[in-house]
Amino acid sequence: MRNPEVHALFARELARFLGAASSVWTAERRGLLRRLLQTAGDEAIGPILATIVQAPRAEVVDEAEAVLTALGRESITLLRQLIDLVPRTAPPTARAALVQSLAGVRDPTAKLAIEVALNDEAPEVRDAAASALARFGAPDALPALQLGCGVSATQSS
């Protein structure tokens, strides 16, 4: 039987170890941590974002992106809701990580959320959105990229 409260506690405690750096935290153990967080499902998303906000180091963001990307296929609706909430509550590092994780989901609805992030006030979030759209490889993303970069369609021809 699935207990959401236990999963939430489990995710909160495990998320604190994302990006941990010591000789004990081998690549194998970091992979295991990511898989354990994935088993928490949607309950892991909030604690992962909180960890990014508290410790926005590159290694934390990289590990968080990997988990969020893996969760995305099952949690696209929640990730899209969070992309709307995160700009008001988190530093640019967290917003950029969330945008990058949406790119890994490769879902058309995620692409729309990434296009919205092209208009974020923080350059690193806009850069993450442009990079994420490039990862999508969708030719129909070009107008959004041009608009986000301030390039008109006539200038690009």
C-alpha positions as CSV (number, residue, x, y, z in Angstrom):
1,M,0.0,0.0,0.0
2,R,1.3,3.4,-1.0
3,N,1.5,6.0,1.8
4,P,2.0,9.5,0.4
5,E,3.2,10.9,3.7
6,V,5.9,8.3,3.9
7,H,7.0,9.0,0.3
8,A,7.1,12.7,1.0
9,L,9.3,12.3,4.1
10,F,11.4,9.8,2.2
11,A,11.9,12.3,-0.6
12,R,12.6,15.2,1.7
13,E,15.3,13.3,3.5
14,L,16.9,11.9,0.4
15,A,16.9,15.1,-1.6
16,R,19.2,16.7,0.9
17,F,22.0,14.4,-0.4
18,L,21.8,15.5,-4.0
19,G,25.2,16.7,-5.1
20,A,26.9,15.5,-2.0
21,A,30.6,15.5,-2.4
22,S,32.9,13.2,-0.5
23,S,34.9,10.0,-1.2
24,V,31.9,8.0,0.0
25,W,29.5,9.4,-2.6
26,T,30.7,7.4,-5.6
27,A,29.0,7.6,-9.0
28,E,27.3,4.3,-8.1
29,R,25.8,5.7,-4.9
30,R,24.7,8.9,-6.6
31,G,22.9,6.8,-9.2
32,L,21.2,4.8,-6.5
33,L,20.1,8.0,-4.8
34,R,18.6,9.2,-8.1
35,R,16.7,6.0,-8.5
36,L,15.4,6.1,-4.9
37,L,14.1,9.6,-5.5
38,Q,12.5,8.5,-8.7
39,T,10.5,5.9,-6.7
40,A,9.0,8.7,-4.6
41,G,7.3,10.0,-7.8
42,D,5.6,13.4,-7.6
43,E,6.4,13.7,-3.9
44,A,10.1,14.1,-4.8
45,I,9.6,17.2,-7.0
46,G,9.1,19.7,-4.2
47,P,12.0,18.5,-2.0
48,I,14.3,18.4,-5.1
49,L,13.5,22.0,-5.9
50,A,13.9,23.0,-2.3
51,T,17.4,21.4,-2.4
52,I,18.3,23.4,-5.5
53,V,17.1,26.6,-3.8
54,Q,19.1,25.9,-0.6
55,A,22.3,24.7,-2.4
56,P,22.4,25.9,-6.0
57,R,25.8,24.4,-6.8
58,A,26.4,22.9,-10.2
59,E,26.6,19.3,-8.9
60,V,23.3,19.6,-7.0
61,V,21.6,21.1,-10.1
62,D,23.0,18.4,-12.3
63,E,21.7,15.6,-10.0
64,A,18.4,17.3,-9.6
65,E,17.9,17.7,-13.4
66,A,18.6,14.0,-13.8
67,V,15.9,13.0,-11.4
68,L,13.4,15.6,-12.6
69,T,14.0,14.5,-16.2
70,A,13.4,10.8,-15.2
71,L,10.2,11.8,-13.3
72,G,9.0,14.0,-16.1
73,R,7.5,11.3,-18.3
74,E,5.1,10.4,-15.5
75,S,4.8,13.8,-13.9
76,I,4.5,16.2,-16.8
77,T,1.4,17.9,-15.4
78,L,3.0,18.7,-12.1
79,L,6.3,19.8,-13.7
80,R,4.3,22.2,-16.0
81,Q,2.5,23.7,-13.0
82,L,5.8,24.1,-11.2
83,I,7.3,26.0,-14.1
84,D,4.5,28.6,-13.6
85,L,5.1,28.8,-9.8
86,V,8.9,28.6,-9.7
87,P,9.7,32.1,-11.2
88,R,8.0,33.8,-8.3
89,T,9.6,31.7,-5.6
90,A,13.0,30.4,-6.5
91,P,16.4,31.8,-7.7
92,P,17.3,31.6,-11.4
93,T,19.4,28.5,-10.8
94,A,16.3,26.5,-9.7
95,R,14.2,27.9,-12.6
96,A,16.9,27.0,-15.1
97,A,17.2,23.5,-13.7
98,L,13.5,23.0,-14.0
99,V,13.5,24.3,-17.6
100,Q,16.3,21.9,-18.5
101,S,14.5,19.0,-16.9
102,L,11.4,19.7,-19.0
103,A,13.6,19.4,-22.1
104,G,14.4,15.8,-21.1
105,V,10.7,15.0,-20.9
106,R,10.3,15.5,-24.7
107,D,6.6,16.2,-24.4
108,P,4.8,18.8,-26.6
109,T,3.2,20.3,-23.5
110,A,6.6,20.7,-21.9
111,K,7.8,22.6,-25.0
112,L,5.1,25.2,-24.4
113,A,6.4,25.8,-20.8
114,I,10.0,26.1,-22.1
115,E,8.9,28.7,-24.6
116,V,7.4,30.7,-21.8
117,A,10.7,30.6,-20.0
118,L,12.3,32.4,-23.0
119,N,10.8,35.5,-21.5
120,D,12.2,35.1,-18.0
121,E,13.9,38.1,-16.5
122,A,17.1,36.1,-15.7
123,P,19.6,35.5,-18.5
124,E,20.5,32.0,-17.2
125,V,16.8,30.9,-17.4
126,R,16.5,32.3,-20.9
127,D,19.7,30.5,-21.9
128,A,18.4,27.3,-20.4
129,A,15.2,27.7,-22.3
130,A,17.0,28.3,-25.6
131,S,19.2,25.3,-24.9
132,A,16.2,23.1,-24.0
133,L,14.4,24.1,-27.2
134,A,17.5,23.2,-29.2
135,R,17.5,19.8,-27.5
136,F,13.9,19.3,-28.6
137,G,15.1,19.7,-32.2
138,A,11.7,20.9,-33.3
139,P,11.8,23.2,-36.3
140,D,8.6,24.9,-35.2
141,A,10.5,26.2,-32.1
142,L,12.4,28.7,-34.3
143,P,9.8,31.5,-34.1
144,A,9.8,31.2,-30.3
145,L,13.6,31.3,-30.1
146,Q,13.7,34.3,-32.5
147,L,11.1,36.1,-30.4
148,G,12.9,35.3,-27.2
149,C,16.2,36.6,-28.6
150,G,14.6,39.7,-30.0
151,V,15.1,38.7,-33.6
152,S,12.3,39.3,-36.1
153,A,11.5,36.9,-38.8
154,T,12.5,39.4,-41.4
155,Q,16.0,39.9,-39.8
156,S,16.6,36.1,-39.9
157,S,16.0,35.7,-43.6
